[in-house]
Amino acid sequence: MQLVDPVPDKMKRAIHIDILSIFFGIGTWVVVNGLWVELPLLVNALPEGWNLPSYLTIIVQLANIAPITYTILHTFYRDTFTETRVIYFVITVGLVANALLVFYWDSTSYLFGTARSTALLALVFCLAMVDTSSRVLYLPFMARFQGIYLTSFFIGEGFSGLVPSVFALIQGVGGNPECRLVNVTTGNLTEEKIEPYTYPPRFSIEVFFVFLFLMVLLSLIAFHLLTYDSIVGKALAVSPNKIKIPTEVLLDASDPQNSYHSISPSNSPERTVRSGQRVRNESPVPIIISNSGVSNEKRKSYQNEPLFQHVAKPVFIYLLTIQTIVCALANGVFPSVQSYSCVPYGNVAYHLSATLSTMANPIVCLLLFILPKPTKMSITSIFVASLAVAMYLMTTAVQSPTPLLVGETSGEVLLVVGWILLVGTFTYVKVSIATVLRDEGKRGLFLVGAFTQAGSAIGAITSFFVVNYTNIFTSYEACHNVNDMTTDDPTIDLIF
């Protein structure tokens, strides 16, 4: 059989298509990722306080109704709900919601006898629906182009977490709080009271949301340009209607950390591209599979191929169990309790933990390009290591407001490193399991996606009720004992 190189000649590569694909990919999860790295400022400004992350976690899970709805509508009304039309719609919804977020993020209303950030939560739900829909919309659209440009799209998707994290690092959090003596007047009575004061960040939350708005706007412009054949030119695939996106990249619409598991060059065997031709698995470019030349009988036979042809049933069940546990922890439990784990160590520690751990995800995904193909042993080893880190970080959350080594520099360093390792190890385990089980074909990958969603939902729902309706986690209050003049908390500065 003839071997063909899936990568066209470099002279044929259009750099402007790469750039447009990257900016289009940035729009996938940039807003949701931006909200997570902005939480160190939001939790101190909104009435939900430390419980805000648990609200956002459950909202992102509920937003999966959007891709489910689109899938149903596209199945029955394919000519009406085309990918291009729906992408225009969802990005426009994202732009409007993001613009409203700039002006109304701190607007509150009273519900059930307490103040709620109704505007923020409602707008986050809209934005989360946009981002979760990107998995089932953007990738099929990219199938119009040659495979080399899908790599650029995935790079952009990685930047959707990296770019807001860098911007948040530049923004800062204003440092740790200082305790200041202020006069408080109640009626005719004036008394002195010590209250925490934090210097403002380098720029406001509103400016950060404007930045996210501009990122989404650039993504919309990039998408609009990609719809013009006169611009994309020869970058289009020869038969776009016959191109099929690998199923594994459509697995989990709610988890931006599953962005790369379809493009690791060391993880897949030879794949049929056209009838009678094969490609060498030497390029980091995702291979786009064409159904041309494959009979309906053979295609049906492949789709109905029984499971456990490449992975033994016990191993398959074992890996799915790990996937469920990791997704419950990574997408539900730990995002909900991160504030309890971090804030006692100071605003700076929380800020660094949130931003640097978000950066760890795309870095680990890129490392998978050069690491050997994962095995059951390597997955188990990293999984056990992740549980050890998880136990330490959960201990800091449960012991709040006085966790281990609070007020010590060593405690802050361990906390930040711990959160980076947690996200990194969780990402490795999730991506590796998807890589191993994709050898079982479409049905195996469907089960990976189903268990991923189930674990994420279980973790989000459980943590929401535990955080909001039990007394297991206790908030930290800066200057809480300064009014008694007995403070020895090194995370705050006492100023008179």
ABEGO torsion letter per residue (X at the ends): XBBBBABBBAAABBAAAAAAAAAAAAAAAAAAAAAAAAAAAAAAABAAEAAAAAAAAAAAAAAAAAAAAAAAAAAABAAABBAAAAAAAAAAAAAAAAAAAAAAAABBBBBGGBBBBAAAAAAAAAAAAAAAAAAAAAAAAAAABBAAAAAAAAAAAAAAAAAAAAAAAAAEAGEBBBBBBBBBBBEABBBBBBBBBBBBBABBAAAAAAAAAAAAAAAAAAAAAAABAAAAEAABBABAAABBBBAAAAABAABAAAAAAAABAAABBBBBABBGBBBBBABABBBBBBABGBBAAAAAAAAABBBGAABBAAAAAAAAAAAAAAAAAAAAAAAAAAAAAAAAAEAAAAAAAAAAAAAAAAAAAAAAAABBBBBAAAAAAAAAAAAAAAAAAAAAAAAOABBBGBGBAAAAAAAAAAAAAAAAAAAAAAAAAAAAAAAAEAAAAAAAAAAAAAAAAAAAAAAAAAAAABAABBBBBBGAAAAAGABABAABBBBX
